[in-house]
Amino acid sequence: MSPIQSASGIVSIPSVEQPAASASGIASIPSTERPAAPEYQTAPEPVPELSIVVPMYCEESNVDHLFERLETVVGELGVTYEIICVDDGSKDSTLLRLISHHHRNPAIKVVALARNFGKELALTAGLDHSRGQAVVPIDADLQDPPEYIQALMEQWRAGYDVVYAKRNSRLGETWFKTFSANGFYRVIGRMSQVPIPQDTGDFRLMDRRVVDALKQLPERTRFMKGLFAWVGYRQTFITYDRDPRHSGQTKWNYWKLWNFALDGIVSFSSTPLRVWSYLGLMISAISFVYASFLVIRTLVLGIDLPGYASLMVAILFLGGIQLVSLGIIGEYLGRVYEEVKQRPLYLVREFYGGQAK
């Protein structure tokens, strides 16, 4: 670059722009931005044809044999599959065994809930995390033979949306449990506005659109057998003989079964409220007739002193009726209270095999 002479004779040299110095005295050189590296998105995991949902609570003794039979069944079917196992806050090594099987077979996915939420909500969590075109809930105790999944799939491919398994017999159960279970399903079948199949548990096959419909039901007190019937769609059934438990002890004692029955009746019927309304009307009518009789008898025969025993019986009887009525109203009101709190149905602590929902 050549110097330039001004009119005053002073030679001026054009200035060259130097790197700017920062406050610390270190010159900063303008950086040249590189184009951002392209983002590569992983291909979405293909949707399996079959999802098997297994809620579990303290079933460590059944886990290995369960997967042995399930993997044999799906291998014979020749379909793409996933097995969604929901650990419902087990206190034994159930979760550790499930994680071990997940590392062995990535098609086995494990949803670990934050605590014990109960079987109905554990089953709901499994349905929420399933992706298959057909979904089969099954118990971990192997009372429902996995080999019948093939028969369920055949009916599904024939065009049915729901194929439920109806029990011919219940092997390995006491006569009282069998009698009470049969009685419960017959009672709720008559009381419910929605026909609920008798002698039918959770073991069934549901089409994806049925599962998507179930996921739209937000109620907290969930009687899944009733919800399966409520959504409707085209349904059929197969029959089978229910086996005894493979090992371990059932987690359902009679108190839990009683509460389960109450949940089912209150969730799908308002008949108890109507019954006590009719009973109240009937008692009022009887009381009016009896009061009329007393008035007429007093006018004809004169004043009579009633007995103390009959008076106490009447008071205690009506008091008992009122308490029972309040209890029934409380059952419905308690469930309304649970709904208005709008708490989540369940909380997922860990999910092995995908992203928790």
Disulfide bonds with the S-S distance in Angstrom:
none
